[in-house]
Amino acid sequence: MDIVRRYKENPILTKEDVPYKVATVHNAGVIKHSGEYIMVFRSHLLNGRSILGLARSSDGFSFSADPKPFMTPANEGIFGVYEEYGIEDPRITFIEGEFLITYSAYSRHGVRIGLAKTVDFKSVERVSLITEADYRNVVIFPERINGLYARLDRPHSQISPWSIWISWSPDLRYWGDSKIIMKPVQYHWDEMKIGPGPPPIKTDKGWLNIYHGVFQTMDGSVYRLGVALHDLADPSVIISVADEWILQPEENYELTGYVHNVVFCCGAVPESDGSVKIYWGGADKVMCGGVAKINDLVDLCLERPRIPM
């Protein structure tokens, strides 16, 4: 049996489910709050630039989109400068009574990470641009560690190619003490680049990090999902990285779309029964979901590991 079991009625959200005109629905952050699943999804407009929409569900799979977008690019101030070309790939972390949303902000100056917050998903406040260019895939841990906020990120760099770093902050605005902690492995399924997916999940054996890895083939890139386990007290220490992927493009909605051969995860919801709902964009066109057992993912890291770097 596959370690991640796809929802039988995938995809769970498409452009046809959105009540305003978009070309895609993909790469969504998802969180559960007061019994309701909240999905903040990315969509391409018909000019090719991205906005963020919002959908809700009572069961985690049957989502209904709100009538209007949740966030669109700012048109003034510093956010207007750096969101000029669109906003993409949100992740959601609930911490200290607030939902923090990190997202990629695109402009003529490159891609930076924006941080926004909300308490009710009715209104949203932009907080800060928390990286310089070029950064993608920033996820914030769901609790402070030794009094500091922690994040995983992925600078867009060919010097130490597309690796995962950790950074720390006392206030969510200023980040530092950055350290590289995980790199692609040559001639491996993630040898081209890696990046963190949803916010890490706390388990009794460590922080579970669902990440994406990319492999370059003669027919283009293939995006898959893998898992790593980080030390609870110091997540800059990686206990283990699973040698095998947990999900790869196999279904038609993952093989063919806006970008072929992609499963890309920005959201995962741990449940009280020990399972985790995992959400991924299929071929940069539709949203998909599935379920895994958290212990199975942890065991895969521990029993069939590869080196972190």
Backbone bond lengths (Angstrom), bond angles and torsions (degrees), N, CA, C in turn:
res aa  C-N    CA-C-N  psi(-1)  N-CA   C-N-CA  omega(-1)  CA-C   N-CA-C  phi
1 M - - - 1.476 - - 1.532 109.21 -
2 D 1.323 116.65 139.52 1.457 120.95 177.68 1.525 110.15 -62.50
3 I 1.327 116.04 143.81 1.458 120.16 -178.31 1.526 111.21 -69.36
4 V 1.336 117.27 -30.23 1.461 122.78 170.88 1.523 107.31 -109.85
5 R 1.319 116.43 121.25 1.461 121.67 -178.14 1.523 108.96 -98.66
6 R 1.308 116.49 115.09 1.462 121.28 -179.24 1.527 111.15 -65.10
7 Y 1.327 115.48 142.72 1.462 121.16 172.10 1.519 108.50 -64.01
8 K 1.317 116.53 131.82 1.466 121.31 -170.70 1.525 113.67 -65.61
9 E 1.333 116.39 -18.82 1.476 119.00 -179.33 1.525 112.14 -109.04
10 N 1.339 116.76 24.41 1.464 119.78 173.13 1.524 110.31 -56.51
11 P 1.332 117.47 150.85 1.470 127.52 -5.04 1.524 111.91 -74.16
12 I 1.331 116.36 154.89 1.462 121.08 -174.96 1.530 112.64 -92.62
13 L 1.333 117.72 -15.68 1.470 120.62 175.52 1.519 108.22 -154.19
14 T 1.335 115.71 132.66 1.462 121.94 -179.47 1.527 108.64 -133.22
15 K 1.314 115.97 174.98 1.467 119.88 179.71 1.527 111.79 -62.24
16 E 1.341 116.96 -27.25 1.456 120.40 178.91 1.528 112.25 -68.55
17 D 1.340 117.07 -18.89 1.462 121.48 -179.92 1.521 112.68 -88.79
18 V 1.324 117.67 -4.00 1.460 122.05 -176.20 1.537 108.99 -99.43
19 P 1.327 118.46 127.76 1.466 121.06 -173.98 1.524 115.11 -80.13
20 Y 1.329 118.23 9.65 1.458 121.78 171.50 1.528 106.99 -130.66
21 K 1.321 117.32 164.36 1.458 121.22 -168.48 1.531 111.41 -77.13
22 V 1.331 116.44 116.51 1.460 122.26 174.30 1.522 108.42 -139.28
23 A 1.340 115.68 162.33 1.461 120.65 -179.76 1.520 112.86 -99.92
24 T 1.337 117.45 -21.84 1.462 121.96 -177.05 1.526 110.11 -146.58
25 V 1.333 115.95 163.22 1.461 123.53 169.02 1.521 106.11 -140.23
26 H 1.342 118.71 115.78 1.455 118.98 -174.08 1.528 111.26 -164.53
27 N 1.346 115.26 173.61 1.469 124.84 171.00 1.527 112.18 47.93
28 A 1.336 115.24 63.12 1.459 121.79 -173.56 1.515 112.33 -103.67
29 G 1.328 115.80 140.16 1.447 121.37 164.80 1.518 109.04 -81.77
30 V 1.330 117.22 141.70 1.463 121.52 -178.56 1.521 108.62 -136.42
31 I 1.337 116.08 140.45 1.458 121.47 177.45 1.515 108.53 -146.32
32 K 1.323 116.25 153.30 1.462 121.75 177.96 1.518 108.74 -106.13
33 H 1.334 115.85 129.99 1.461 120.81 -177.68 1.517 109.17 -143.77
34 S 1.338 115.92 122.78 1.470 121.98 179.19 1.523 111.73 52.86
35 G 1.324 115.52 41.27 1.457 120.81 176.72 1.509 115.42 80.79
36 E 1.329 117.70 -0.48 1.464 121.54 -179.95 1.521 109.96 -113.83
37 Y 1.320 115.82 137.99 1.459 121.44 175.54 1.528 108.67 -90.05
38 I 1.323 115.20 127.13 1.465 121.76 179.39 1.523 108.36 -111.10
39 M 1.311 116.85 125.51 1.460 122.84 177.93 1.525 109.79 -115.43
40 V 1.322 116.63 123.19 1.465 121.44 171.89 1.519 106.50 -107.25
41 F 1.322 115.96 110.69 1.460 121.24 -171.06 1.530 111.86 -111.98
42 R 1.308 114.16 154.75 1.461 121.70 175.39 1.523 109.61 -92.91
43 S 1.307 116.14 140.32 1.467 121.77 173.86 1.522 110.18 -136.44
44 H 1.324 116.12 139.36 1.458 120.68 167.81 1.531 108.86 -80.02
45 L 1.313 115.66 132.66 1.460 119.97 166.65 1.523 108.51 -77.85
46 L 1.311 116.34 175.26 1.459 119.23 -177.53 1.525 112.73 -75.99
47 N 1.337 117.18 -2.47 1.478 119.68 171.12 1.530 111.30 -96.39
48 G 1.349 117.13 2.50 1.457 121.22 176.85 1.508 115.32 92.09
49 R 1.320 117.83 -7.63 1.463 120.86 179.38 1.519 110.46 -94.45
50 S 1.337 116.44 156.99 1.460 120.88 -169.33 1.521 113.04 -107.06
51 I 1.343 114.01 147.85 1.458 123.95 172.58 1.526 107.64 -130.13
52 L 1.339 116.41 174.59 1.454 121.28 178.37 1.523 110.14 -116.75
53 G 1.334 115.46 127.82 1.455 122.05 174.99 1.512 111.03 -107.52
54 L 1.328 116.03 175.54 1.460 120.55 -178.52 1.522 109.59 -135.41
55 A 1.337 115.52 138.13 1.461 121.74 176.71 1.517 109.09 -136.23
56 R 1.340 116.10 155.82 1.459 121.65 -175.41 1.528 109.92 -130.20
57 S 1.348 114.85 152.84 1.454 120.01 -178.96 1.520 109.72 -151.07
58 S 1.331 115.99 147.96 1.461 120.38 174.94 1.522 112.04 -92.48
59 D 1.347 117.44 -20.83 1.462 120.53 -176.27 1.525 114.09 -117.13
60 G 1.325 117.99 -3.36 1.452 121.65 178.85 1.509 114.78 88.91
61 F 1.337 118.19 -1.20 1.458 120.75 -179.77 1.535 113.17 -132.57
62 S 1.318 117.95 -32.51 1.471 121.24 179.41 1.525 108.18 -96.55
63 F 1.334 115.84 97.48 1.462 121.40 -173.60 1.527 111.07 -103.10
64 S 1.328 114.63 145.78 1.458 122.16 174.68 1.527 108.45 -122.33
65 A 1.333 116.75 125.15 1.459 121.78 -176.13 1.521 111.31 -80.81
66 D 1.340 115.76 141.22 1.461 121.25 173.92 1.526 110.43 -63.78
67 P 1.332 117.91 156.09 1.468 120.37 -175.17 1.519 115.08 -70.22
68 K 1.343 117.74 -18.18 1.462 120.89 -179.17 1.528 109.86 -131.36
69 P 1.333 117.99 157.09 1.473 120.14 176.63 1.523 111.84 -59.11
70 F 1.323 115.58 152.33 1.460 121.89 178.97 1.522 111.27 -83.98
71 M 1.342 117.34 -44.75 1.459 122.47 177.34 1.522 108.97 -139.99
72 T 1.315 115.55 134.42 1.455 121.72 172.36 1.533 107.66 -122.55
73 P 1.327 118.69 159.36 1.462 120.21 -178.52 1.526 112.12 -54.49
74 A 1.323 116.03 135.96 1.463 120.91 175.96 1.528 109.76 -64.00
75 N 1.303 116.53 151.29 1.467 119.88 -178.68 1.526 113.10 -118.91
76 E 1.343 116.95 11.15 1.453 119.43 176.98 1.518 109.81 -153.61
77 G 1.324 115.83 164.92 1.451 121.26 179.50 1.520 112.58 69.55
78 I 1.327 115.68 -167.79 1.464 119.62 -177.05 1.521 111.69 -65.11
79 F 1.334 117.31 -34.26 1.463 119.07 177.63 1.527 110.97 -67.43
80 G 1.333 116.23 -34.74 1.456 119.24 176.21 1.514 112.55 -61.74
81 V 1.327 117.12 -35.86 1.464 121.58 178.56 1.519 110.96 -66.11
82 Y 1.339 116.21 -46.06 1.460 119.82 -169.92 1.533 113.94 -96.12
83 E 1.337 117.77 -1.64 1.467 121.38 173.45 1.526 111.47 -110.38
84 E 1.302 116.49 16.05 1.466 122.82 -173.54 1.531 112.79 -53.64
85 Y 1.330 117.36 -38.04 1.464 121.32 -175.03 1.524 113.47 -100.25
86 G 1.328 117.60 3.54 1.453 119.22 176.01 1.521 114.01 124.99
87 I 1.336 115.20 167.39 1.464 122.85 178.45 1.523 108.72 -126.83
88 E 1.353 115.97 141.46 1.460 119.97 -166.56 1.528 111.87 -143.88
89 D 1.326 115.80 162.61 1.463 127.27 162.25 1.525 114.02 48.82
90 P 1.350 118.10 64.82 1.465 120.99 -178.43 1.530 112.61 -75.45
91 R 1.327 115.41 148.63 1.460 123.78 166.94 1.520 107.97 -124.54
92 I 1.340 116.80 146.02 1.465 121.70 -175.56 1.525 109.64 -122.29
93 T 1.325 116.63 127.92 1.460 122.79 175.40 1.519 109.17 -124.77
94 F 1.333 116.69 129.00 1.469 120.31 173.40 1.515 108.07 -95.57
95 I 1.320 116.51 121.58 1.460 121.01 -179.12 1.525 109.00 -152.23
96 E 1.321 115.07 130.29 1.470 122.27 174.22 1.525 111.99 54.71
97 G 1.342 115.17 42.51 1.458 120.91 173.04 1.508 116.03 83.14
98 E 1.343 117.62 3.57 1.464 120.93 -179.42 1.528 110.57 -130.40
99 F 1.316 114.85 151.90 1.454 120.73 172.04 1.525 108.78 -96.43
100 L 1.324 116.40 118.37 1.453 121.56 177.21 1.519 109.01 -96.63
101 I 1.304 116.72 132.63 1.461 122.46 -179.74 1.520 108.53 -120.37
102 T 1.319 116.44 116.84 1.461 120.71 171.35 1.521 108.43 -98.83
103 Y 1.335 116.37 144.00 1.455 120.93 -177.13 1.523 109.50 -151.75
104 S 1.312 115.31 156.50 1.466 120.95 178.57 1.520 109.12 -87.55
105 A 1.326 115.81 127.73 1.462 122.56 179.47 1.525 108.62 -109.80
106 Y 1.322 115.97 120.78 1.469 121.40 -175.25 1.520 110.93 -106.33
107 S 1.334 115.19 139.60 1.459 120.67 176.13 1.512 109.00 -155.46
108 R 1.316 117.00 -178.92 1.462 121.65 176.98 1.525 111.70 -64.08
109 H 1.344 116.73 -12.16 1.459 121.22 -179.48 1.526 112.75 -96.50
110 G 1.317 117.62 3.54 1.458 121.46 -179.37 1.515 111.12 113.40
111 V 1.325 116.06 -160.78 1.465 121.12 -178.96 1.527 109.48 -117.18
112 R 1.334 115.48 127.68 1.457 123.04 176.70 1.531 108.27 -120.09
113 I 1.320 116.22 170.54 1.452 120.58 177.07 1.525 109.53 -105.68
114 G 1.326 114.97 126.19 1.447 121.40 173.54 1.520 110.52 -97.85
115 L 1.325 115.43 150.42 1.458 122.36 175.56 1.519 108.48 -120.86
116 A 1.332 115.41 126.55 1.457 121.79 175.85 1.520 108.55 -126.83
117 K 1.331 116.69 164.92 1.463 119.71 178.29 1.524 110.17 -142.87
118 T 1.334 114.26 155.01 1.454 121.69 176.74 1.521 108.17 -151.24
119 V 1.312 116.43 158.00 1.465 120.26 173.90 1.518 111.40 -113.55
120 D 1.340 116.90 -13.34 1.467 119.31 -173.13 1.526 114.04 -140.54
121 F 1.318 119.00 -1.11 1.466 124.42 -176.77 1.538 112.52 59.03
122 K 1.340 115.40 20.14 1.461 120.28 172.51 1.522 110.12 -101.06
123 S 1.315 115.90 -39.35 1.461 121.69 174.12 1.515 107.48 -127.59
124 V 1.333 116.39 156.86 1.463 120.96 -177.59 1.526 108.66 -139.25
125 E 1.326 116.28 141.15 1.459 122.30 -178.66 1.520 109.99 -119.40
126 R 1.309 116.78 125.12 1.455 120.38 172.73 1.524 109.74 -73.76
127 V 1.333 116.38 133.73 1.460 121.69 -176.37 1.516 111.21 -100.81
128 S 1.341 116.64 -55.08 1.460 119.89 -173.74 1.515 109.35 -167.66
129 L 1.326 115.25 161.68 1.458 122.37 165.91 1.523 105.84 -94.90
130 I 1.324 117.56 113.53 1.464 120.93 -164.87 1.529 113.85 -101.25
131 T 1.318 117.64 5.25 1.468 121.12 171.08 1.520 108.55 -140.29
132 E 1.306 115.25 164.02 1.461 120.67 164.82 1.523 107.78 -89.23
133 A 1.326 118.13 -176.18 1.458 121.61 175.30 1.532 108.87 -82.88
134 D 1.336 120.18 149.60 1.447 127.85 -4.44 1.523 108.61 -111.22
135 Y 1.314 116.35 122.53 1.458 123.18 -178.08 1.522 109.64 -132.60
136 R 1.348 114.41 147.13 1.463 120.59 171.26 1.527 108.60 -143.30
137 N 1.334 115.68 167.95 1.467 121.98 167.79 1.525 113.73 61.23
138 V 1.324 116.97 54.32 1.459 120.98 176.65 1.528 109.84 -96.44
139 V 1.348 115.57 127.79 1.465 121.00 177.90 1.523 108.70 -129.54
140 I 1.328 116.15 136.49 1.458 122.12 -177.66 1.524 109.49 -101.73
141 F 1.339 116.61 134.24 1.462 121.46 178.30 1.533 109.84 -63.27
142 P 1.343 117.76 149.08 1.470 120.89 -174.65 1.521 115.03 -81.70
143 E 1.311 118.47 9.91 1.465 121.39 171.91 1.519 108.87 -155.29
144 R 1.332 115.68 157.34 1.463 119.39 174.54 1.526 109.69 -70.65
145 I 1.315 115.27 149.61 1.458 121.64 177.97 1.526 107.14 -124.36
146 N 1.323 115.51 118.56 1.475 121.04 -175.26 1.527 111.26 53.99
147 G 1.328 115.06 38.69 1.461 121.28 175.50 1.510 115.34 83.57
148 L 1.333 117.66 -3.18 1.464 120.97 -176.66 1.528 111.24 -116.02
149 Y 1.332 114.77 148.69 1.456 119.65 168.09 1.535 108.18 -73.90
150 A 1.309 115.75 145.43 1.466 120.74 179.23 1.517 109.52 -127.28
151 R 1.318 115.73 149.03 1.462 119.97 177.37 1.529 109.58 -142.13
152 L 1.314 115.48 153.00 1.454 122.91 166.74 1.517 107.90 -103.83
153 D 1.333 116.93 141.00 1.456 119.45 179.91 1.517 110.28 -145.80
154 R 1.341 115.25 172.71 1.453 120.22 -178.23 1.524 109.46 -141.13
155 P 1.341 117.17 95.51 1.469 119.32 173.76 1.523 110.20 -60.54
156 H 1.311 115.77 145.77 1.461 121.46 178.96 1.522 107.94 -90.62
157 S 1.338 115.70 87.81 1.457 120.33 -170.84 1.518 110.96 -139.60
158 Q 1.338 115.75 140.52 1.448 120.66 174.84 1.536 111.76 -97.75
159 I 1.331 117.85 -0.48 1.464 120.90 178.89 1.528 109.55 -74.73
160 S 1.330 115.71 -51.95 1.468 120.68 169.19 1.520 104.59 -119.93
161 P 1.323 116.79 87.30 1.466 120.78 -156.33 1.522 116.07 -55.13
162 W 1.307 115.53 118.18 1.462 125.15 165.09 1.514 112.58 40.24
163 S 1.338 115.58 62.07 1.459 122.97 -175.21 1.526 110.42 -109.68
164 I 1.337 116.31 168.20 1.458 122.00 179.37 1.532 109.76 -96.26
165 W 1.333 114.76 130.87 1.464 123.02 178.05 1.529 108.98 -117.26
166 I 1.328 115.36 165.95 1.460 121.33 170.97 1.522 108.26 -123.78
167 S 1.342 116.43 143.39 1.462 122.64 177.44 1.522 108.89 -137.45
168 W 1.343 115.33 161.94 1.460 121.42 -173.56 1.530 110.55 -131.07
169 S 1.341 115.75 154.69 1.462 119.85 -179.00 1.533 110.55 -151.27
170 P 1.332 117.03 142.45 1.474 119.52 173.75 1.525 112.57 -85.73
171 D 1.345 117.00 -15.74 1.469 119.23 -169.01 1.526 114.93 -143.03
172 L 1.329 118.42 7.17 1.464 125.19 -178.64 1.526 113.48 75.62
173 R 1.319 117.32 -11.82 1.466 120.40 -177.34 1.525 112.43 -99.44
174 Y 1.320 116.04 -42.47 1.463 121.21 -177.61 1.531 109.21 -110.98
175 W 1.332 115.20 124.54 1.461 121.67 -173.04 1.530 110.17 -121.85
176 G 1.340 115.23 144.69 1.462 119.02 179.10 1.512 112.06 -165.76
177 D 1.341 115.47 -160.04 1.469 122.51 -174.82 1.519 111.07 51.09
178 S 1.329 115.80 39.77 1.463 121.33 -175.66 1.524 110.85 -72.18
179 K 1.323 114.31 147.74 1.459 120.77 -175.51 1.519 109.76 -151.83
180 I 1.331 117.07 133.58 1.451 120.33 175.57 1.526 109.05 -76.84
181 I 1.340 116.41 134.59 1.470 118.64 -174.94 1.531 113.87 -128.47
182 M 1.332 117.54 -14.21 1.465 118.56 -176.89 1.519 109.10 -156.04
183 K 1.338 116.03 134.92 1.453 121.13 -177.02 1.524 111.00 -128.83
184 P 1.335 117.25 157.74 1.461 120.07 171.03 1.529 110.68 -60.94
185 V 1.316 115.66 153.20 1.460 121.33 178.90 1.526 108.93 -112.57
186 Q 1.323 115.87 132.29 1.465 121.16 -174.81 1.532 111.97 -59.41
187 Y 1.308 113.96 138.30 1.459 124.30 -178.38 1.522 112.48 48.87
188 H 1.313 112.90 47.45 1.457 122.99 177.74 1.520 106.06 -126.18
189 W 1.328 118.30 167.22 1.466 120.31 -176.51 1.524 113.12 -62.79
190 D 1.350 117.45 -18.00 1.466 120.57 179.22 1.523 111.52 -117.56
191 E 1.332 118.00 31.46 1.464 120.47 -169.53 1.527 113.99 -72.62
192 M 1.326 120.06 -20.46 1.461 120.69 -176.14 1.528 111.99 -83.37
193 K 1.344 116.77 -49.76 1.461 120.56 177.57 1.527 109.38 -163.63
194 I 1.328 114.49 156.42 1.448 122.04 176.87 1.521 108.84 -133.60
195 G 1.324 116.09 162.30 1.456 120.56 175.90 1.508 109.94 -165.22
196 P 1.354 117.50 147.75 1.464 120.01 178.87 1.514 111.78 -66.29
197 G 1.334 115.79 150.26 1.457 121.37 -179.69 1.517 111.71 -100.58
198 P 1.341 118.08 -107.75 1.465 120.57 177.03 1.516 111.24 -78.99
199 P 1.334 117.92 169.59 1.469 119.79 174.74 1.532 110.21 -56.42
200 P 1.325 117.26 141.63 1.463 120.57 -178.46 1.530 112.17 -58.83
201 I 1.335 114.79 149.58 1.466 122.73 -177.85 1.522 108.32 -105.03
202 K 1.329 117.19 128.49 1.455 121.18 -178.68 1.525 110.11 -79.96
203 T 1.334 116.51 126.25 1.455 122.55 174.52 1.524 108.27 -126.60
204 D 1.327 116.73 171.11 1.459 118.24 -179.41 1.520 112.74 -72.66
205 K 1.351 117.21 -10.25 1.462 120.47 179.99 1.527 112.97 -108.84
206 G 1.324 116.82 -1.63 1.457 119.85 178.64 1.512 111.79 146.48
207 W 1.334 115.03 175.43 1.464 121.02 174.73 1.534 108.90 -79.22
208 L 1.317 116.54 122.37 1.465 121.34 179.30 1.523 109.28 -89.72
209 N 1.306 115.34 120.19 1.469 123.10 -177.65 1.523 108.73 -110.97
210 I 1.327 116.39 111.32 1.471 121.32 172.96 1.523 107.20 -87.09
211 Y 1.318 116.88 117.72 1.458 120.00 -175.20 1.526 110.84 -123.99
212 H 1.331 115.98 164.04 1.467 119.07 174.94 1.524 109.26 -105.77
213 G 1.307 114.48 148.27 1.451 121.57 175.83 1.510 109.88 -132.48
214 V 1.322 115.74 149.21 1.465 121.09 -174.43 1.525 109.52 -124.13
215 F 1.324 114.94 135.76 1.466 121.56 176.39 1.521 108.69 -122.79
216 Q 1.321 116.20 129.98 1.461 121.98 179.98 1.526 109.59 -87.41
217 T 1.331 116.57 125.52 1.459 121.79 177.81 1.530 109.50 -117.97
218 M 1.329 115.95 175.50 1.466 120.84 176.21 1.532 111.33 -64.19
219 D 1.339 115.89 -18.37 1.466 121.18 -177.61 1.527 111.81 -108.37
220 G 1.349 116.91 17.36 1.451 120.64 179.84 1.522 112.08 107.94
221 S 1.316 116.34 -172.92 1.467 122.29 -175.27 1.524 111.34 -85.80
222 V 1.343 115.33 147.65 1.462 122.69 173.75 1.529 108.20 -119.86
223 Y 1.339 116.37 125.14 1.465 122.45 178.75 1.516 109.28 -100.66
224 R 1.345 115.91 125.37 1.456 122.42 178.29 1.534 109.59 -127.28
225 L 1.341 116.51 172.55 1.456 122.10 177.18 1.515 110.58 -115.03
226 G 1.344 115.39 140.95 1.448 122.06 174.89 1.510 110.07 -135.52
227 V 1.351 116.63 -177.84 1.459 121.37 -178.77 1.525 110.91 -136.66
228 A 1.323 114.54 147.65 1.461 122.44 174.54 1.521 108.41 -136.13
229 L 1.328 116.42 158.01 1.450 122.27 -178.54 1.528 108.95 -122.33
230 H 1.346 116.18 125.02 1.461 122.67 -177.75 1.531 110.17 -109.90
231 D 1.316 116.36 149.54 1.454 122.01 178.04 1.530 110.76 -61.51
232 L 1.335 116.84 137.67 1.459 120.66 -176.95 1.526 112.32 -66.23
233 A 1.320 117.29 -42.15 1.465 120.74 -176.41 1.518 112.47 -79.49
234 D 1.328 116.89 -29.07 1.461 121.87 -179.30 1.533 108.27 -143.36
235 P 1.331 117.78 88.14 1.473 120.20 -175.36 1.523 114.34 -68.90
236 S 1.343 117.77 -2.42 1.462 118.17 170.41 1.527 110.56 -71.67
237 V 1.324 116.03 -15.25 1.472 121.82 175.95 1.519 108.69 -93.07
238 I 1.325 116.19 118.29 1.455 120.27 178.08 1.524 109.18 -93.77
239 I 1.313 115.34 121.31 1.463 121.29 179.80 1.521 110.03 -71.66
240 S 1.333 115.77 -44.21 1.456 119.45 -176.53 1.519 110.21 -167.15
241 V 1.329 115.82 151.12 1.458 123.37 172.09 1.528 107.61 -121.51
242 A 1.320 117.23 130.24 1.459 119.94 178.56 1.524 109.76 -66.24
243 D 1.312 115.80 135.00 1.462 121.28 179.96 1.523 111.56 -70.75
244 E 1.330 117.35 -29.01 1.462 122.32 -174.36 1.526 110.74 -102.95
245 W 1.328 115.81 151.22 1.457 118.40 173.07 1.522 109.66 -74.43
246 I 1.350 115.62 162.18 1.462 120.79 176.75 1.521 111.89 -106.15
247 L 1.331 117.35 -17.11 1.466 120.63 179.88 1.515 108.62 -157.21
248 Q 1.342 115.67 136.84 1.457 120.65 175.32 1.523 108.94 -136.58
249 P 1.337 118.29 161.53 1.462 120.30 178.20 1.530 110.93 -63.48
250 E 1.332 115.54 123.02 1.467 120.74 178.99 1.517 112.62 -137.06
251 E 1.332 116.39 -35.58 1.463 120.19 -178.54 1.532 110.07 -84.17
252 N 1.319 115.65 158.74 1.472 120.38 -176.96 1.527 111.76 -56.45
253 Y 1.336 117.17 -37.46 1.468 120.25 -178.14 1.526 112.43 -73.08
254 E 1.326 118.03 -8.73 1.463 122.48 174.61 1.529 112.16 -103.80
255 L 1.322 114.97 -24.56 1.461 120.15 -177.05 1.522 112.75 -84.92
256 T 1.327 116.71 -31.30 1.465 121.06 -173.80 1.521 109.91 -131.54
257 G 1.338 115.97 130.83 1.451 120.04 179.02 1.505 110.75 175.38
258 Y 1.321 115.74 -146.05 1.460 121.48 179.93 1.526 110.30 -65.22
259 V 1.339 116.35 -42.12 1.467 123.54 170.62 1.524 107.00 -130.17
260 H 1.313 117.99 119.80 1.461 121.40 -173.96 1.525 111.88 -70.27
261 N 1.343 115.27 155.33 1.470 123.15 169.84 1.526 113.22 59.69
262 V 1.339 115.55 53.28 1.465 120.10 -177.30 1.525 110.91 -133.33
263 V 1.335 116.01 128.55 1.464 122.96 155.90 1.529 105.56 -121.15
264 F 1.335 116.45 125.21 1.470 121.93 -172.26 1.517 108.27 -137.97
265 C 1.330 116.34 118.94 1.463 122.43 -170.86 1.519 111.67 -107.64
266 C 1.337 116.19 128.71 1.469 122.26 171.89 1.525 111.41 -121.45
267 G 1.351 118.01 -5.45 1.455 119.78 -175.02 1.517 112.96 -142.16
268 A 1.322 115.93 140.34 1.459 122.55 174.95 1.525 108.11 -152.09
269 V 1.326 116.50 138.84 1.463 121.68 -176.80 1.524 109.49 -122.75
270 P 1.337 118.54 108.97 1.470 120.44 174.99 1.524 110.15 -71.78
271 E 1.333 115.70 141.19 1.451 121.18 -178.12 1.530 110.42 -113.03
272 S 1.319 116.25 163.46 1.460 121.44 -176.04 1.522 112.90 -69.40
273 D 1.336 118.47 -17.66 1.459 121.21 -179.59 1.536 112.77 -88.13
274 G 1.333 117.02 7.44 1.452 120.51 179.46 1.510 115.01 89.44
275 S 1.316 116.69 2.87 1.462 120.77 176.13 1.519 109.79 -96.05
276 V 1.317 115.77 169.60 1.456 121.33 173.97 1.526 108.40 -137.68
277 K 1.308 115.32 130.26 1.459 120.37 172.05 1.534 107.83 -84.39
278 I 1.318 116.37 126.65 1.458 122.51 -178.46 1.516 108.70 -113.46
279 Y 1.318 116.57 135.35 1.465 122.51 -176.86 1.526 109.20 -120.84
280 W 1.327 115.92 136.09 1.454 118.79 -179.79 1.527 111.01 -145.08
281 G 1.339 113.99 150.25 1.443 120.55 171.77 1.517 109.25 -79.46
282 G 1.331 116.89 132.24 1.451 121.95 177.26 1.511 110.38 -100.24
283 A 1.336 116.24 116.48 1.469 122.63 177.20 1.524 112.30 53.64
284 D 1.336 116.44 32.59 1.471 122.31 179.80 1.531 112.40 53.10
285 K 1.348 115.68 32.90 1.464 118.76 -176.27 1.519 113.39 -133.72
286 V 1.344 117.95 -37.27 1.465 121.60 -175.28 1.530 109.47 -134.95
287 M 1.339 115.74 162.24 1.461 121.11 175.35 1.519 110.29 -100.92
288 C 1.337 114.11 137.71 1.453 121.86 -177.22 1.526 109.42 -127.82
289 G 1.344 115.47 163.31 1.453 119.80 177.99 1.512 111.79 -144.98
290 G 1.317 114.73 161.03 1.454 121.30 177.36 1.510 110.01 -163.84
291 V 1.328 115.82 178.83 1.461 121.99 -175.92 1.520 109.54 -132.36
292 A 1.322 116.51 142.22 1.462 122.90 172.73 1.521 108.35 -138.32
293 K 1.321 116.45 163.62 1.456 121.47 171.83 1.524 108.57 -91.14
294 I 1.313 116.01 129.77 1.460 119.85 -177.94 1.526 110.35 -58.64
295 N 1.313 117.81 -41.92 1.466 120.63 -179.61 1.524 112.02 -62.21
296 D 1.340 117.04 -34.06 1.465 119.70 178.00 1.524 110.70 -64.84
297 L 1.325 116.86 -39.69 1.462 120.65 179.96 1.527 110.96 -69.05
298 V 1.337 116.04 -41.01 1.465 120.01 177.19 1.522 110.28 -63.87
299 D 1.333 116.80 -44.80 1.465 120.57 -179.47 1.520 111.80 -62.89
300 L 1.319 116.98 -35.71 1.461 119.87 178.35 1.528 110.43 -61.88
301 C 1.325 116.25 -40.03 1.467 119.93 176.65 1.523 111.28 -62.21
302 L 1.319 115.99 -45.26 1.460 120.62 -171.84 1.529 112.94 -79.39
303 E 1.314 116.67 -32.41 1.462 120.04 -172.67 1.530 113.18 -93.17
304 R 1.339 117.52 -26.31 1.462 120.39 -179.33 1.529 109.42 -134.92
305 P 1.349 116.03 71.60 1.462 120.04 -171.87 1.530 114.18 -89.78
306 R 1.318 115.16 164.39 1.453 123.33 165.20 1.523 107.90 -129.45
307 I 1.319 117.68 168.61 1.452 120.83 -179.67 1.528 110.02 -71.69
308 P 1.343 118.95 145.13 1.463 120.76 178.67 1.523 113.44 -69.15
309 M 1.360 116.80 -33.28 1.469 119.76 -176.81 1.534 109.50 -143.67
